[in-house]
């Protein structure tokens, strides 16, 4: 009997945790999420402990050393000031990109004429690296904040507008035709049918592109930035301070995780019906 029960228990585990697209218990999700961080820190600690050469240890600091360095950066180097400047640049570039990209993407996804006009140049420019625009932007905008915000805008806008266009284009025609059949006007169909059908995925697109915005931060702060996490990293590199570099990179990851969580909360509160459908 015990031997017969084991295969049954294994099949239950496989059915619960290894079935494609099958939800798992919330407690298991939390354990796995925490476990992934514990695993990374454990491997990092092991690698740092295996380093015997003092020169190599300089470039492979332990997690404990990085935590102490991060605290020293906050207390003695005013690193929070750099975090504030970087956050401002990210939010400014991202919001300016979203304000233009979301309406334009909705228009491109809804009207063939608008899509035919804007799609070719936007589709071409999105393959151009944002860093390639830095010399041109310095000539046009100088070395101030405008140049750094524009770099982030370029990195976000062209990707976001095409994602929103695709979301709007995928709205089923049958959904709109049913509303027209029931006597709804074009404006009523637009704001009561079309927009509610697109906004949940638009928020998801904003959440993804916000992550891309953080990846362009170092590029934006590469030239003549007196403040910011990117500038701090470049200065730390000159003095061979790998512990400060790692602490700054981890700070970017934490800030990105915070913004990602905020978008997830906004999505859950604004579109509860989507959560119910997914559940």
KEMARMI-554781 format. One record per residue (C-alpha): residue in three letters; residue number from 0; x, y, z. Coordinates in nm, 3 decimals. Each point is the difference from the previous one (the first is absolute). Example, Ala and Ser with C-alpha at 12.3 -4.5 7.8 and 13.67 -1.06 7.14 Angstrom:
# KEMARMI-554781
(site 'ALA' 0 (1.230 -0.450 0.780))
(site 'SER' 1 (0.137 0.344 -0.066))
***
This chain:
# KEMARMI-554781
(site 'UNK' 0 (0.000 0.000 0.000))
(site 'UNK' 1 (0.273 0.257 0.079))
(site 'UNK' 2 (0.178 -0.083 -0.327))
(site 'UNK' 3 (-0.327 0.042 -0.191))
(site 'UNK' 4 (-0.061 0.338 0.163))
(site 'UNK' 5 (0.338 0.147 -0.104))
(site 'UNK' 6 (-0.063 0.003 -0.377))
(site 'UNK' 7 (-0.339 0.155 0.066))
(site 'UNK' 8 (0.166 0.275 0.206))
(site 'UNK' 9 (0.254 0.060 -0.276))
(site 'UNK' 10 (-0.272 0.027 -0.261))
(site 'UNK' 11 (-0.175 0.252 0.224))
(site 'UNK' 12 (0.317 0.208 0.033))
(site 'UNK' 13 (0.057 -0.008 -0.376))
(site 'UNK' 14 (-0.361 0.092 -0.069))
(site 'UNK' 15 (0.016 0.292 0.245))
(site 'UNK' 16 (0.340 0.151 -0.076))
(site 'UNK' 17 (0.107 -0.120 -0.346))
(site 'UNK' 18 (-0.317 0.032 -0.206))
(site 'UNK' 19 (0.041 0.270 -0.267))
(site 'UNK' 20 (-0.194 0.322 0.074))
(site 'UNK' 21 (-0.138 -0.151 0.320))
(site 'UNK' 22 (-0.017 0.230 0.305))
(site 'UNK' 23 (0.183 -0.112 0.313))
(site 'UNK' 24 (-0.085 0.083 0.364))
(site 'UNK' 25 (0.086 0.350 0.118))
(site 'UNK' 26 (0.219 -0.134 0.277))
(site 'UNK' 27 (0.203 -0.196 -0.253))
(site 'UNK' 28 (0.044 0.310 -0.216))
(site 'UNK' 29 (0.133 0.197 0.297))
(site 'UNK' 30 (0.238 -0.280 0.101))
(site 'UNK' 31 (0.134 -0.034 -0.354))
(site 'UNK' 32 (0.042 0.376 -0.038))
(site 'UNK' 33 (0.192 0.033 0.328))
(site 'UNK' 34 (0.194 -0.316 -0.076))
(site 'UNK' 35 (0.126 0.141 -0.329))
(site 'UNK' 36 (0.157 0.299 0.178))
(site 'UNK' 37 (0.144 -0.225 0.269))
(site 'UNK' 38 (0.154 -0.219 -0.270))
(site 'UNK' 39 (0.161 0.294 -0.178))
(site 'UNK' 40 (0.142 0.143 0.323))
(site 'UNK' 41 (0.122 -0.345 0.101))
(site 'UNK' 42 (0.187 -0.054 -0.327))
(site 'UNK' 43 (0.143 0.352 0.021))
(site 'UNK' 44 (0.118 -0.060 0.360))
(site 'UNK' 45 (0.160 -0.330 -0.101))
(site 'UNK' 46 (0.188 0.158 -0.289))
(site 'UNK' 47 (0.125 0.281 0.223))
(site 'UNK' 48 (0.115 -0.254 0.262))
(site 'UNK' 49 (0.187 -0.207 -0.261))
(site 'UNK' 50 (0.205 0.300 -0.109))
(site 'UNK' 51 (0.333 -0.021 0.179))
(site 'UNK' 52 (0.196 0.265 -0.187))
(site 'UNK' 53 (-0.042 0.342 0.170))
(site 'UNK' 54 (0.013 0.171 -0.341))
(site 'UNK' 55 (-0.280 -0.222 -0.129))
(site 'UNK' 56 (-0.199 0.059 0.319))
(site 'UNK' 57 (0.008 0.369 -0.086))
(site 'UNK' 58 (-0.211 -0.073 -0.308))
(site 'UNK' 59 (-0.221 -0.269 0.158))
(site 'UNK' 60 (-0.126 0.156 0.324))
(site 'UNK' 61 (-0.227 -0.204 0.224))
(site 'UNK' 62 (-0.368 0.090 0.049))
(site 'UNK' 63 (0.078 0.114 0.354))
(site 'UNK' 64 (0.271 0.235 -0.126))
(site 'UNK' 65 (-0.237 0.141 -0.264))
(site 'UNK' 66 (-0.267 0.066 0.266))
(site 'UNK' 67 (0.253 0.187 0.215))
(site 'UNK' 68 (0.115 0.195 -0.304))
(site 'UNK' 69 (-0.357 0.090 -0.092))
(site 'UNK' 70 (-0.062 0.134 0.351))
(site 'UNK' 71 (0.322 0.201 -0.015))
(site 'UNK' 72 (-0.109 0.140 -0.339))
(site 'UNK' 73 (-0.328 0.116 0.148))
(site 'UNK' 74 (0.144 0.149 0.320))
(site 'UNK' 75 (0.331 0.149 -0.114))
(site 'UNK' 76 (-0.030 0.045 -0.380))
(site 'UNK' 77 (-0.361 0.126 -0.024))
(site 'UNK' 78 (-0.084 -0.279 -0.243))
(site 'UNK' 79 (-0.369 0.069 0.058))
(site 'UNK' 80 (0.051 0.325 -0.191))
(site 'UNK' 81 (0.120 -0.198 -0.304))
(site 'UNK' 82 (-0.297 -0.233 0.037))
(site 'UNK' 83 (-0.234 0.299 -0.001))
(site 'UNK' 84 (0.150 0.148 -0.316))
(site 'UNK' 85 (-0.013 -0.332 -0.184))
(site 'UNK' 86 (-0.360 -0.060 0.107))
(site 'UNK' 87 (-0.097 0.345 -0.123))
(site 'UNK' 88 (0.158 -0.062 -0.341))
(site 'UNK' 89 (-0.165 -0.339 -0.034))
(site 'UNK' 90 (-0.346 0.129 0.093))
(site 'UNK' 91 (0.029 0.308 -0.222))
(site 'UNK' 92 (0.117 -0.192 -0.307))
(site 'UNK' 93 (-0.249 -0.281 0.051))
(site 'UNK' 94 (-0.302 0.226 0.061))
(site 'UNK' 95 (0.080 0.217 -0.302))
(site 'UNK' 96 (0.030 -0.312 -0.215))
(site 'UNK' 97 (-0.325 -0.150 0.134))
(site 'UNK' 98 (-0.200 0.321 -0.049))
(site 'UNK' 99 (0.082 -0.006 -0.371))
(site 'UNK' 100 (0.034 -0.374 -0.067))
(site 'UNK' 101 (-0.329 -0.122 0.151))
(site 'UNK' 102 (-0.237 0.229 -0.197))
(site 'UNK' 103 (0.201 -0.043 -0.319))
(site 'UNK' 104 (0.009 -0.378 0.044))
(site 'UNK' 105 (-0.376 -0.012 0.051))
(site 'UNK' 106 (-0.053 0.204 -0.317))
(site 'UNK' 107 (0.240 -0.217 -0.199))
(site 'UNK' 108 (-0.173 -0.316 0.119))
(site 'UNK' 109 (-0.345 0.138 -0.081))
(site 'UNK' 110 (0.046 0.175 -0.334))
(site 'UNK' 111 (0.179 -0.155 -0.295))
(site 'UNK' 112 (0.087 0.343 -0.146))
(site 'UNK' 113 (0.177 0.111 0.321))
(site 'UNK' 114 (0.183 -0.333 0.027))
(site 'UNK' 115 (0.116 0.014 -0.363))
(site 'UNK' 116 (0.142 0.351 0.051))
(site 'UNK' 117 (0.179 -0.042 0.336))
(site 'UNK' 118 (0.095 -0.368 0.006))
(site 'UNK' 119 (0.292 -0.003 -0.252))
(site 'UNK' 120 (0.213 0.274 0.161))
(site 'UNK' 121 (-0.075 -0.110 0.358))
(site 'UNK' 122 (0.074 -0.362 -0.088))
(site 'UNK' 123 (0.334 0.103 -0.149))
(site 'UNK' 124 (0.108 0.235 0.279))
(site 'UNK' 125 (-0.069 -0.254 0.274))
(site 'UNK' 126 (0.295 -0.207 -0.129))
(site 'UNK' 127 (0.240 0.292 0.043))
(site 'UNK' 128 (0.185 -0.016 0.334))
(site 'UNK' 129 (-0.081 0.288 0.231))
(site 'UNK' 130 (0.369 0.048 0.076))
(site 'UNK' 131 (0.062 0.088 -0.366))
(site 'UNK' 132 (-0.208 0.317 0.047))
(site 'UNK' 133 (0.218 0.137 0.283))
(site 'UNK' 134 (0.244 0.201 -0.219))
(site 'UNK' 135 (-0.290 0.150 -0.197))
(site 'UNK' 136 (-0.197 0.085 0.314))
(site 'UNK' 137 (0.306 0.166 0.155))
(site 'UNK' 138 (0.024 0.223 -0.307))
(site 'UNK' 139 (-0.371 0.082 0.009))
(site 'UNK' 140 (-0.073 0.010 0.374))
(site 'UNK' 141 (0.334 0.037 0.171))
(site 'UNK' 142 (0.107 -0.193 0.311))
(site 'UNK' 143 (-0.293 0.086 0.225))
(site 'UNK' 144 (-0.295 -0.201 0.122))
(site 'UNK' 145 (-0.186 0.025 -0.332))
(site 'UNK' 146 (0.256 -0.222 -0.172))
(site 'UNK' 147 (-0.019 -0.270 0.268))
(site 'UNK' 148 (-0.380 -0.001 0.010))
(site 'UNK' 149 (-0.016 -0.017 -0.379))
(site 'UNK' 150 (0.222 -0.309 -0.005))
(site 'UNK' 151 (-0.243 -0.178 0.231))
(site 'UNK' 152 (-0.291 0.130 -0.212))
(site 'UNK' 153 (0.157 -0.149 -0.313))
(site 'UNK' 154 (0.061 -0.332 0.174))
(site 'UNK' 155 (-0.366 -0.027 0.108))
(site 'UNK' 156 (-0.215 0.179 -0.257))
(site 'UNK' 157 (0.054 -0.198 -0.320))
(site 'UNK' 158 (-0.042 -0.337 0.171))
(site 'UNK' 159 (-0.304 0.109 0.200))
(site 'UNK' 160 (-0.192 0.151 -0.291))
(site 'UNK' 161 (0.028 -0.323 -0.201))
(site 'UNK' 162 (-0.105 -0.212 0.298))
(site 'UNK' 163 (-0.309 0.219 0.055))
(site 'UNK' 164 (-0.077 -0.010 -0.373))
(site 'UNK' 165 (0.006 -0.380 0.007))
(site 'UNK' 166 (-0.226 -0.006 0.308))
(site 'UNK' 167 (-0.256 0.228 -0.164))
(site 'UNK' 168 (0.015 -0.192 -0.327))
(site 'UNK' 169 (-0.079 -0.328 0.180))
(site 'UNK' 170 (-0.334 0.122 0.139))
(site 'UNK' 171 (-0.256 -0.233 -0.162))
(site 'UNK' 172 (-0.217 0.165 -0.266))
(site 'UNK' 173 (-0.294 -0.207 0.122))
(site 'UNK' 174 (0.010 0.177 0.336))
(site 'UNK' 175 (-0.036 0.340 -0.166))
(site 'UNK' 176 (-0.260 -0.119 -0.252))
(site 'UNK' 177 (-0.223 -0.133 0.278))
(site 'UNK' 178 (0.003 0.344 0.162))
(site 'UNK' 179 (-0.086 0.165 -0.331))
(site 'UNK' 180 (-0.282 -0.250 -0.050))
(site 'UNK' 181 (-0.143 0.095 0.339))
(site 'UNK' 182 (-0.018 0.361 -0.115))
(site 'UNK' 183 (0.313 0.145 0.162))
(site 'UNK' 184 (0.163 0.301 -0.162))
(site 'UNK' 185 (0.362 0.004 -0.113))
(site 'UNK' 186 (0.105 0.206 0.301))
(site 'UNK' 187 (-0.184 -0.232 0.240))
(site 'UNK' 188 (0.162 -0.303 -0.158))
(site 'UNK' 189 (0.339 0.168 0.028))
(site 'UNK' 190 (-0.004 0.087 0.370))
(site 'UNK' 191 (-0.230 -0.277 0.131))
(site 'UNK' 192 (0.116 -0.294 -0.210))
(site 'UNK' 193 (0.329 0.071 -0.174))
(site 'UNK' 194 (0.190 0.171 0.282))
(site 'UNK' 195 (-0.101 -0.249 0.275))
(site 'UNK' 196 (0.111 -0.281 -0.232))
(site 'UNK' 197 (0.344 0.154 -0.057))
(site 'UNK' 198 (0.096 0.168 0.328))
(site 'UNK' 199 (0.086 -0.315 0.201))
(site 'UNK' 200 (0.257 -0.105 -0.259))
(site 'UNK' 201 (0.118 0.360 -0.043))
(site 'UNK' 202 (0.086 0.010 0.371))
(site 'UNK' 203 (0.192 -0.326 -0.046))
(site 'UNK' 204 (0.188 0.161 -0.292))
(site 'UNK' 205 (0.082 0.303 0.218))
(site 'UNK' 206 (0.125 -0.236 0.269))
(site 'UNK' 207 (0.234 -0.174 -0.246))
(site 'UNK' 208 (0.135 0.317 -0.155))
(site 'UNK' 209 (0.063 0.153 0.343))
(site 'UNK' 210 (0.246 -0.284 0.048))
(site 'UNK' 211 (0.167 0.096 -0.327))
(site 'UNK' 212 (0.020 0.361 0.118))
(site 'UNK' 213 (0.212 -0.107 0.298))
(site 'UNK' 214 (0.237 -0.187 -0.233))
(site 'UNK' 215 (0.065 0.325 -0.191))
(site 'UNK' 216 (0.092 0.188 0.317))
(site 'UNK' 217 (0.375 -0.062 -0.025))
(site 'UNK' 218 (-0.002 0.098 -0.367))
(site 'UNK' 219 (-0.184 0.322 0.081))
(site 'UNK' 220 (0.243 0.091 0.278))
(site 'UNK' 221 (0.310 -0.102 -0.192))
(site 'UNK' 222 (0.103 0.351 -0.106))
(site 'UNK' 223 (0.054 0.299 0.232))
(site 'UNK' 224 (-0.236 -0.108 0.277))
(site 'UNK' 225 (0.096 0.159 0.331))
(site 'UNK' 226 (-0.261 -0.200 0.191))
(site 'UNK' 227 (-0.175 -0.333 -0.050))
(site 'UNK' 228 (0.060 -0.370 0.049))
(site 'UNK' 229 (0.169 -0.029 -0.340))
(site 'UNK' 230 (0.242 0.278 0.085))
(site 'UNK' 231 (0.068 -0.164 0.337))
(site 'UNK' 232 (0.082 -0.330 -0.173))
(site 'UNK' 233 (0.241 0.166 -0.242))
(site 'UNK' 234 (0.184 0.172 0.286))
(site 'UNK' 235 (0.017 -0.327 0.197))
(site 'UNK' 236 (0.147 -0.172 -0.307))
(site 'UNK' 237 (0.286 0.250 -0.012))
(site 'UNK' 238 (0.096 -0.090 0.358))
(site 'UNK' 239 (-0.046 -0.377 -0.052))
(site 'UNK' 240 (-0.281 -0.011 0.258))
(site 'UNK' 241 (-0.188 -0.310 -0.111))
(site 'UNK' 242 (-0.195 -0.004 0.326))
(site 'UNK' 243 (-0.146 0.346 -0.074))
(site 'UNK' 244 (-0.076 -0.097 -0.358))
(site 'UNK' 245 (-0.188 -0.313 0.109))
(site 'UNK' 246 (-0.185 0.193 0.272))
(site 'UNK' 247 (-0.109 0.262 -0.256))
(site 'UNK' 248 (-0.112 -0.266 -0.250))
(site 'UNK' 249 (-0.200 -0.179 0.269))
(site 'UNK' 250 (-0.160 0.336 0.089))
(site 'UNK' 251 (-0.120 0.033 -0.359))
(site 'UNK' 252 (-0.145 -0.351 0.021))
(site 'UNK' 253 (-0.183 0.083 0.323))
(site 'UNK' 254 (-0.142 0.322 -0.145))
(site 'UNK' 255 (-0.112 -0.187 -0.310))
(site 'UNK' 256 (-0.166 -0.266 0.215))
(site 'UNK' 257 (-0.184 0.272 0.193))
(site 'UNK' 258 (-0.136 0.161 -0.317))
(site 'UNK' 259 (-0.096 -0.341 -0.138))
(site 'UNK' 260 (-0.191 -0.078 0.320))
(site 'UNK' 261 (-0.179 0.337 -0.016))
(site 'UNK' 262 (-0.117 -0.075 -0.355))
(site 'UNK' 263 (-0.120 -0.344 0.110))
(site 'UNK' 264 (-0.200 0.155 0.286))
(site 'UNK' 265 (-0.149 0.264 -0.233))
(site 'UNK' 266 (-0.098 -0.271 -0.246))
(site 'UNK' 267 (-0.164 -0.210 0.271))
(site 'UNK' 268 (-0.196 0.294 0.144))
(site 'UNK' 269 (-0.102 0.158 -0.331))
(site 'UNK' 270 (-0.098 -0.319 -0.182))
(site 'UNK' 271 (-0.133 -0.252 0.252))
(site 'UNK' 272 (-0.208 -0.168 -0.271))
(site 'UNK' 273 (0.321 -0.098 -0.182))
(site 'UNK' 274 (0.133 -0.164 0.315))
(site 'UNK' 275 (-0.320 -0.201 0.036))
(site 'UNK' 276 (0.020 -0.118 -0.361))
(site 'UNK' 277 (0.364 -0.103 0.046))
(site 'UNK' 278 (-0.081 -0.183 0.323))
***
